[in-house]
Amino acid sequence: LPILFPQQSGLYEYKIFGGLADCPPKLCVDVYMDLDFRKQWDQYVKELYEKTYDGEKVIYWEVKYPFPLSNRDYVYIRECREMDVDGRKIWVVLAQSVSVPQCPEKPGIIRVKSYKQSLAIESDGKTGSKVYMYYFDNPGGMIPSWLVNWAAKSGVPTFLKDMQKACHNYSKSR
């Protein structure tokens, strides 16, 4: 059954369940989808923009990695949909890496060719949001175990805190 069960990559897939108190779901989605605003609050963004190639909107994102590691970049498409599931409003964001000839690899930056993310956000029934995220990427190169451990233990919770802060600052910045 090699097709159904491919060889294990040895890479982590992240599943995150969390809450953002005092951040309504629509606000979370607006903040998450706003690339220009993300450049202001996400300290790991080196470059981030959206361009249209052959009628398809494609995002280029360069991520700062700690010295002495090389930065990584992503070229991906994403889509956001607002859904009604049994009277519950759920926002779903899907993202996946794509290969675009107009976005060639840059010297000194490692291209992440395998990236996939699914995000679902809904109301927590009060003033905040419940968030579910599935995330996978293959960062390429040799990533030391200390960095993998940091991402799992500190990076994700820090990202959620930063995003919560960004939500609180979003209306002020617009």
ROLUM-788611 format. One record per residue: x, y, z of N, C-alpha, C in turn. Coordinates in nm, 2 decimals, padded with zeros to 4 digits. Example, Ala and Ser with C-alpha at 12.3 -4.5 7.8 and 13.67 -1.06 7.14 Angstrom:
<nodes>
((01.32; -00.57; 00.78); (01.23; -00.45; 00.78); (01.32; -00.33; 00.78))
((01.28; -00.22; 00.71); (01.37; -00.11; 00.71); (01.29; 00.00; 00.79))
</nodes>
This chain:
<nodes>
((00.08; -00.12; 00.00); (00.00; 00.00; 00.00); (00.09; 00.13; 00.00))
((00.19; 00.14; -00.08); (00.27; 00.25; -00.08); (00.20; 00.38; -00.12))
((00.10; 00.38; -00.19); (00.03; 00.50; -00.23); (-00.05; 00.56; -00.11))
((-00.12; 00.47; -00.04); (-00.20; 00.51; 00.08); (-00.11; 00.55; 00.20))
((00.00; 00.48; 00.21); (00.09; 00.50; 00.33); (00.23; 00.53; 00.28))
((00.25; 00.66; 00.23); (00.39; 00.69; 00.19); (00.49; 00.68; 00.30))
((00.61; 00.67; 00.27); (00.72; 00.66; 00.37); (00.71; 00.78; 00.46))
((00.73; 00.76; 00.58); (00.73; 00.88; 00.68); (00.84; 00.97; 00.65))
((00.81; 01.10; 00.65); (00.91; 01.21; 00.62); (01.00; 01.24; 00.74))
((00.95; 01.20; 00.86); (01.02; 01.24; 00.98); (01.00; 01.38; 01.02))
((00.91; 01.45; 00.95); (00.88; 01.59; 00.98); (00.76; 01.60; 01.06))
((00.74; 01.71; 01.14); (00.63; 01.73; 01.22); (00.51; 01.79; 01.14))
((00.39; 01.74; 01.17); (00.27; 01.81; 01.13); (00.21; 01.87; 01.26))
((00.17; 01.99; 01.25); (00.12; 02.06; 01.37); (-00.03; 02.07; 01.36))
((-00.09; 02.04; 01.47); (-00.24; 02.06; 01.49); (-00.25; 02.15; 01.61))
((-00.32; 02.26; 01.60); (-00.33; 02.36; 01.70); (-00.47; 02.39; 01.73))
((-00.51; 02.37; 01.86); (-00.64; 02.41; 01.90); (-00.62; 02.53; 02.00))
((-00.69; 02.64; 01.98); (-00.67; 02.75; 02.08); (-00.78; 02.84; 02.08))
((-00.77; 02.94; 02.16); (-00.87; 03.04; 02.17); (-00.81; 03.18; 02.17))
((-00.88; 03.28; 02.12); (-00.83; 03.41; 02.12); (-00.94; 03.49; 02.19))
((-00.93; 03.52; 02.32); (-01.03; 03.59; 02.40); (-01.04; 03.73; 02.35))
((-01.15; 03.79; 02.35); (-01.18; 03.93; 02.31); (-01.14; 03.96; 02.17))
((-01.13; 03.86; 02.08); (-01.10; 03.88; 01.94); (-01.21; 03.80; 01.86))
((-01.32; 03.87; 01.81); (-01.42; 03.81; 01.74); (-01.37; 03.74; 01.61))
((-01.43; 03.64; 01.56); (-01.38; 03.56; 01.45); (-01.36; 03.64; 01.32))
((-01.45; 03.73; 01.29); (-01.43; 03.81; 01.17); (-01.31; 03.90; 01.18))
((-01.28; 03.96; 01.30); (-01.16; 04.04; 01.32); (-01.03; 03.95; 01.30))
((-01.03; 03.83; 01.36); (-00.92; 03.74; 01.35); (-00.89; 03.71; 01.20))
((-01.00; 03.68; 01.12); (-00.98; 03.65; 00.98); (-00.93; 03.77; 00.91))
((-00.98; 03.89; 00.93); (-00.93; 04.01; 00.87); (-00.79; 04.04; 00.90))
((-00.74; 04.02; 01.02); (-00.60; 04.04; 01.06); (-00.52; 03.93; 00.99))
((-00.56; 03.81; 00.99); (-00.49; 03.70; 00.93); (-00.47; 03.71; 00.78))
((-00.57; 03.77; 00.71); (-00.57; 03.78; 00.57); (-00.50; 03.91; 00.52))
((-00.48; 04.00; 00.61); (-00.42; 04.13; 00.57); (-00.27; 04.12; 00.57))
((-00.21; 04.10; 00.45); (-00.06; 04.08; 00.44); (00.01; 04.21; 00.48))
((-00.03; 04.32; 00.44); (00.04; 04.45; 00.47); (00.04; 04.47; 00.62))
((-00.07; 04.44; 00.69); (-00.07; 04.46; 00.84); (00.02; 04.36; 00.90))
((00.03; 04.23; 00.85); (00.12; 04.13; 00.91); (00.26; 04.17; 00.91))
((00.30; 04.25; 00.81); (00.44; 04.30; 00.81); (00.47; 04.38; 00.93))
((00.37; 04.45; 00.99); (00.39; 04.53; 01.10); (00.40; 04.46; 01.23))
((00.33; 04.34; 01.24); (00.32; 04.27; 01.37); (00.40; 04.14; 01.38))
((00.43; 04.08; 01.27); (00.50; 03.95; 01.27); (00.65; 03.98; 01.25))
((00.73; 03.96; 01.35); (00.87; 03.99; 01.35); (00.95; 03.90; 01.26))
((00.89; 03.79; 01.21); (00.97; 03.69; 01.13); (00.95; 03.72; 00.98))
((00.86; 03.82; 00.94); (00.84; 03.85; 00.80); (00.96; 03.93; 00.75))
((01.02; 03.88; 00.65); (01.13; 03.96; 00.58); (01.06; 04.03; 00.46))
((00.99; 03.95; 00.38); (00.92; 04.01; 00.26); (00.79; 03.93; 00.25))
((00.68; 04.00; 00.21); (00.55; 03.94; 00.20); (00.46; 04.03; 00.10))
((00.42; 03.96; 00.00); (00.33; 04.03; -00.10); (00.25; 03.93; -00.18))
((00.14; 03.99; -00.24); (00.06; 03.91; -00.33); (00.07; 03.96; -00.47))
((00.08; 03.87; -00.57); (00.08; 03.91; -00.71); (-00.01; 03.82; -00.79))
((-00.05; 03.86; -00.90); (-00.14; 03.78; -00.99); (-00.05; 03.73; -01.10))
((-00.04; 03.59; -01.12); (00.03; 03.53; -01.23); (-00.07; 03.44; -01.30))
((-00.09; 03.46; -01.43); (-00.18; 03.38; -01.51); (-00.32; 03.38; -01.45))
((-00.37; 03.49; -01.40); (-00.50; 03.50; -01.34); (-00.52; 03.44; -01.20))
((-00.41; 03.40; -01.14); (-00.42; 03.34; -01.01); (-00.34; 03.42; -00.91))
((-00.40; 03.45; -00.79); (-00.33; 03.53; -00.69); (-00.24; 03.44; -00.62))
((-00.11; 03.48; -00.61); (00.00; 03.40; -00.55); (00.07; 03.49; -00.45))
((00.10; 03.43; -00.33); (00.16; 03.50; -00.22); (00.31; 03.46; -00.22))
((00.40; 03.56; -00.20); (00.54; 03.53; -00.18); (00.57; 03.58; -00.04))
((00.64; 03.49; 00.04); (00.66; 03.52; 00.18); (00.80; 03.47; 00.21))
((00.89; 03.56; 00.26); (01.02; 03.52; 00.30); (01.02; 03.54; 00.46))
((01.07; 03.43; 00.52); (01.07; 03.42; 00.67); (01.21; 03.43; 00.72))
((01.23; 03.51; 00.82); (01.36; 03.53; 00.88); (01.39; 03.41; 00.97))
((01.50; 03.34; 00.95); (01.54; 03.23; 01.04); (01.66; 03.28; 01.12))
((01.68; 03.23; 01.24); (01.79; 03.27; 01.33); (01.92; 03.23; 01.27))
((02.02; 03.32; 01.29); (02.16; 03.30; 01.25); (02.21; 03.17; 01.32))
((02.28; 03.08; 01.25); (02.34; 03.09; 01.12); (02.26; 03.02; 01.01))
((02.13; 03.00; 01.03); (02.05; 02.93; 00.93); (02.00; 03.03; 00.82))
((01.98; 02.97; 00.70); (01.93; 03.05; 00.59); (01.78; 03.08; 00.60))
((01.74; 03.20; 00.56); (01.60; 03.23; 00.55); (01.53; 03.13; 00.46))
((01.40; 03.12; 00.48); (01.32; 03.03; 00.39); (01.22; 03.12; 00.32))
((01.17; 03.08; 00.20); (01.07; 03.15; 00.14); (00.96; 03.05; 00.09))
((00.84; 03.10; 00.08); (00.72; 03.03; 00.04); (00.66; 03.10; -00.08))
((00.61; 03.02; -00.17); (00.52; 03.07; -00.28); (00.40; 02.98; -00.27))
((00.28; 03.05; -00.24); (00.16; 02.97; -00.22); (00.03; 03.04; -00.26))
((-00.07; 02.97; -00.27); (-00.20; 03.02; -00.30); (-00.29; 03.00; -00.17))
((-00.38; 03.08; -00.15); (-00.47; 03.06; -00.03); (-00.61; 03.11; -00.07))
((-00.71; 03.06; 00.01); (-00.84; 03.10; -00.02); (-00.91; 03.10; 00.12))
((-01.00; 03.20; 00.13); (-01.08; 03.22; 00.26); (-01.23; 03.21; 00.22))
((-01.30; 03.13; 00.30); (-01.44; 03.12; 00.28); (-01.52; 03.13; 00.41))
((-01.63; 03.20; 00.41); (-01.72; 03.20; 00.52); (-01.82; 03.10; 00.50))
((-01.84; 03.01; 00.60); (-01.94; 02.90; 00.58); (-02.04; 02.90; 00.69))
((-02.16; 02.85; 00.66); (-02.26; 02.83; 00.76); (-02.28; 02.68; 00.78))
((-02.25; 02.64; 00.90); (-02.26; 02.50; 00.93); (-02.36; 02.48; 01.05))
((-02.48; 02.44; 01.01); (-02.59; 02.43; 01.11); (-02.60; 02.55; 01.20))
((-02.60; 02.67; 01.13); (-02.63; 02.79; 01.20); (-02.50; 02.85; 01.26))
((-02.39; 02.78; 01.25); (-02.26; 02.83; 01.31); (-02.19; 02.89; 01.19))
((-02.13; 03.02; 01.21); (-02.05; 03.08; 01.11); (-01.91; 03.04; 01.13))
((-01.85; 02.98; 01.03); (-01.71; 02.93; 01.04); (-01.63; 02.98; 00.92))
((-01.52; 03.05; 00.95); (-01.43; 03.09; 00.85); (-01.32; 02.99; 00.83))
((-01.30; 02.95; 00.70); (-01.20; 02.85; 00.67); (-01.10; 02.91; 00.57))
((-00.97; 02.90; 00.61); (-00.86; 02.95; 00.52); (-00.78; 02.83; 00.48))
((-00.76; 02.81; 00.35); (-00.67; 02.70; 00.30); (-00.56; 02.76; 00.23))
((-00.44; 02.71; 00.25); (-00.32; 02.76; 00.18); (-00.23; 02.64; 00.14))
((-00.17; 02.65; 00.02); (-00.09; 02.54; -00.02); (00.02; 02.59; -00.12))
((00.14; 02.54; -00.11); (00.25; 02.58; -00.19); (00.22; 02.55; -00.34))
((00.27; 02.64; -00.42); (00.26; 02.62; -00.57); (00.40; 02.65; -00.63))
((00.42; 02.60; -00.75); (00.54; 02.63; -00.83); (00.50; 02.73; -00.94))
((00.56; 02.85; -00.93); (00.53; 02.95; -01.03); (00.66; 02.99; -01.10))
((00.67; 02.98; -01.23); (00.80; 03.01; -01.30); (00.84; 03.16; -01.28))
((00.74; 03.25; -01.26); (00.77; 03.39; -01.25); (00.82; 03.42; -01.11))
((00.82; 03.33; -01.02); (00.88; 03.34; -00.88); (00.99; 03.25; -00.86))
((01.11; 03.27; -00.93); (01.22; 03.17; -00.91); (01.28; 03.18; -00.77))
((01.35; 03.07; -00.74); (01.43; 03.07; -00.61); (01.53; 03.18; -00.62))
((01.56; 03.23; -00.49); (01.67; 03.33; -00.48); (01.79; 03.27; -00.42))
((01.91; 03.32; -00.46); (02.03; 03.26; -00.40); (02.03; 03.29; -00.24))
((02.08; 03.19; -00.17); (02.09; 03.21; -00.02); (01.96; 03.20; 00.06))
((01.85; 03.17; -00.01); (01.72; 03.15; 00.06); (01.67; 03.01; 00.01))
((01.63; 02.93; 00.11); (01.58; 02.80; 00.08); (01.43; 02.80; 00.06))
((01.39; 02.76; -00.06); (01.25; 02.75; -00.10); (01.18; 02.64; -00.03))
((01.07; 02.67; 00.04); (00.99; 02.56; 00.10); (00.89; 02.52; -00.01))
((00.91; 02.40; -00.06); (00.83; 02.35; -00.17); (00.71; 02.28; -00.13))
((00.71; 02.23; -00.01); (00.60; 02.15; 00.04); (00.54; 02.22; 00.17))
((00.43; 02.29; 00.15); (00.36; 02.37; 00.26); (00.21; 02.35; 00.24))
((00.15; 02.33; 00.35); (00.00; 02.32; 00.35); (-00.05; 02.36; 00.49))
((-00.16; 02.44; 00.48); (-00.22; 02.49; 00.60); (-00.37; 02.50; 00.59))
((-00.44; 02.46; 00.69); (-00.58; 02.47; 00.70); (-00.61; 02.54; 00.83))
((-00.70; 02.64; 00.83); (-00.74; 02.72; 00.95); (-00.89; 02.73; 00.95))
((-00.94; 02.71; 01.07); (-01.09; 02.73; 01.09); (-01.10; 02.81; 01.21))
((-01.19; 02.92; 01.20); (-01.21; 03.01; 01.31); (-01.36; 03.03; 01.33))
((-01.41; 03.02; 01.45); (-01.55; 03.04; 01.48); (-01.56; 03.11; 01.62))
((-01.68; 03.16; 01.65); (-01.70; 03.22; 01.78); (-01.69; 03.13; 01.89))
((-01.64; 03.17; 02.00); (-01.64; 03.09; 02.12); (-01.77; 03.10; 02.20))
((-01.86; 03.17; 02.15); (-01.99; 03.19; 02.21); (-02.00; 03.31; 02.30))
((-01.88; 03.37; 02.32); (-01.87; 03.50; 02.40); (-01.82; 03.61; 02.31))
((-01.71; 03.67; 02.35); (-01.65; 03.78; 02.27); (-01.53; 03.74; 02.19))
((-01.49; 03.61; 02.20); (-01.37; 03.57; 02.13); (-01.39; 03.47; 02.03))
((-01.28; 03.40; 02.00); (-01.28; 03.30; 01.89); (-01.22; 03.17; 01.93))
((-01.27; 03.06; 01.87); (-01.20; 02.93; 01.88); (-01.13; 02.91; 01.75))
((-01.00; 02.86; 01.76); (-00.92; 02.85; 01.64); (-00.87; 02.71; 01.63))
((-00.87; 02.65; 01.51); (-00.81; 02.52; 01.48); (-00.72; 02.54; 01.36))
((-00.60; 02.49; 01.37); (-00.51; 02.50; 01.26); (-00.43; 02.37; 01.24))
((-00.42; 02.33; 01.12); (-00.34; 02.22; 01.08); (-00.23; 02.28; 00.99))
((-00.10; 02.25; 01.02); (00.01; 02.31; 00.95); (00.12; 02.20; 00.92))
((00.17; 02.21; 00.80); (00.28; 02.12; 00.76); (00.37; 02.20; 00.66))
((00.50; 02.19; 00.68); (00.59; 02.23; 00.58); (00.72; 02.15; 00.59))
((00.79; 02.15; 00.48); (00.92; 02.08; 00.48); (01.02; 02.20; 00.46))
((01.08; 02.24; 00.57); (01.17; 02.36; 00.56); (01.30; 02.34; 00.48))
((01.33; 02.22; 00.44); (01.45; 02.19; 00.37); (01.57; 02.21; 00.45))
((01.69; 02.17; 00.40); (01.81; 02.18; 00.47); (01.81; 02.11; 00.60))
((01.91; 02.14; 00.68); (01.92; 02.07; 00.81); (01.87; 02.17; 00.92))
((01.76; 02.14; 00.98); (01.71; 02.22; 01.09); (01.74; 02.15; 01.22))
((01.82; 02.22; 01.30); (01.86; 02.16; 01.43); (01.74; 02.13; 01.52))
((01.75; 02.03; 01.60); (01.64; 01.99; 01.69); (01.60; 02.10; 01.78))
((01.69; 02.18; 01.83); (01.66; 02.29; 01.92); (01.56; 02.39; 01.85))
((01.57; 02.41; 01.72); (01.48; 02.50; 01.66); (01.34; 02.43; 01.64))
((01.34; 02.31; 01.61); (01.21; 02.23; 01.60); (01.14; 02.23; 01.73))
((01.21; 02.21; 01.84); (01.16; 02.21; 01.97); (01.10; 02.35; 02.01))
((01.18; 02.45; 01.97); (01.14; 02.59; 02.00); (01.01; 02.62; 01.93))
((01.00; 02.58; 01.80); (00.88; 02.61; 01.72); (00.76; 02.54; 01.79))
((00.77; 02.42; 01.83); (00.66; 02.35; 01.89); (00.62; 02.40; 02.03))
((00.72; 02.44; 02.11); (00.69; 02.48; 02.25); (00.67; 02.63; 02.26))
((00.74; 02.71; 02.19); (00.73; 02.85; 02.21); (00.68; 02.93; 02.09))
((00.72; 02.89; 01.97); (00.69; 02.96; 01.85); (00.54; 02.98; 01.83))
((00.47; 02.86; 01.84); (00.32; 02.87; 01.81); (00.25; 02.95; 01.92))
((00.27; 02.92; 02.05); (00.20; 03.01; 02.15); (00.23; 03.16; 02.13))
((00.36; 03.19; 02.10); (00.40; 03.33; 02.08); (00.33; 03.38; 01.96))
((00.31; 03.31; 01.85); (00.24; 03.35; 01.74); (00.09; 03.39; 01.77))
((00.03; 03.30; 01.85); (-00.11; 03.33; 01.89); (-00.12; 03.45; 01.98))
((-00.02; 03.47; 02.07); (-00.02; 03.59; 02.15); (00.00; 03.72; 02.06))
((00.09; 03.71; 01.97); (00.12; 03.82; 01.88); (-00.01; 03.85; 01.79))
((-00.07; 03.74; 01.75); (-00.19; 03.77; 01.67); (-00.30; 03.83; 01.75))
((-00.32; 03.79; 01.87); (-00.42; 03.85; 01.96); (-00.39; 04.00; 01.98))
((-00.26; 04.03; 02.00); (-00.22; 04.17; 02.02); (-00.25; 04.25; 01.89))
((-00.22; 04.18; 01.77); (-00.25; 04.24; 01.64); (-00.40; 04.27; 01.62))
((-00.48; 04.18; 01.67); (-00.63; 04.20; 01.66); (-00.67; 04.32; 01.74))
((-00.61; 04.34; 01.86); (-00.65; 04.45; 01.94); (-00.60; 04.58; 01.88))
((-00.49; 04.58; 01.80); (-00.43; 04.70; 01.74); (-00.49; 04.72; 01.60))
((-00.56; 04.63; 01.54); (-00.60; 04.64; 01.40); (-00.69; 04.76; 01.37))
((-00.79; 04.78; 01.45); (-00.88; 04.89; 01.42); (-00.81; 05.03; 01.44))
((-00.71; 05.03; 01.53); (-00.63; 05.16; 01.55); (-00.55; 05.19; 01.43))
((-00.50; 05.08; 01.36); (-00.40; 05.10; 01.25); (-00.47; 05.13; 01.12))
((-00.60; 05.11; 01.11); (-00.67; 05.12; 00.98); (-00.73; 05.26; 00.96))
</nodes>
